């Protein structure tokens, strides 16, 4: 349950809610509206990085999270999280590698050559 859902539930279902309590709840809802309308600095940075990741994958093709992280100068964990947010398809290929992006016969053949 989100804060918004909780506050709305209290306002709708709590019979003992005073006018002062209702005003507080409305201020909390207004504060939540303001927060959700303005992206944070980190969210803005992440959107820029997602563009770089998409450009990298378009130019290079499938890559591991480590390769993507190195290419756009971020941590591997952050790359993985952003790839998940982007809904980037991932495929595990022979050798245990996880490649992000569209998988082609070429990528699978390259991985087989590593063994």
Secondary structure, DSSP 8 states (H G I E B T S, - for coil): --HHHHHHHHHHH-TT--HHHHHHHHHHHHHHHHHHHS--HHHHHHHHHHHHHHHHHHHH-SB-HHHHHHHHT--HHHHHHHHHHHT--EEE-TTS-EEES---HHHHHHHHHT-
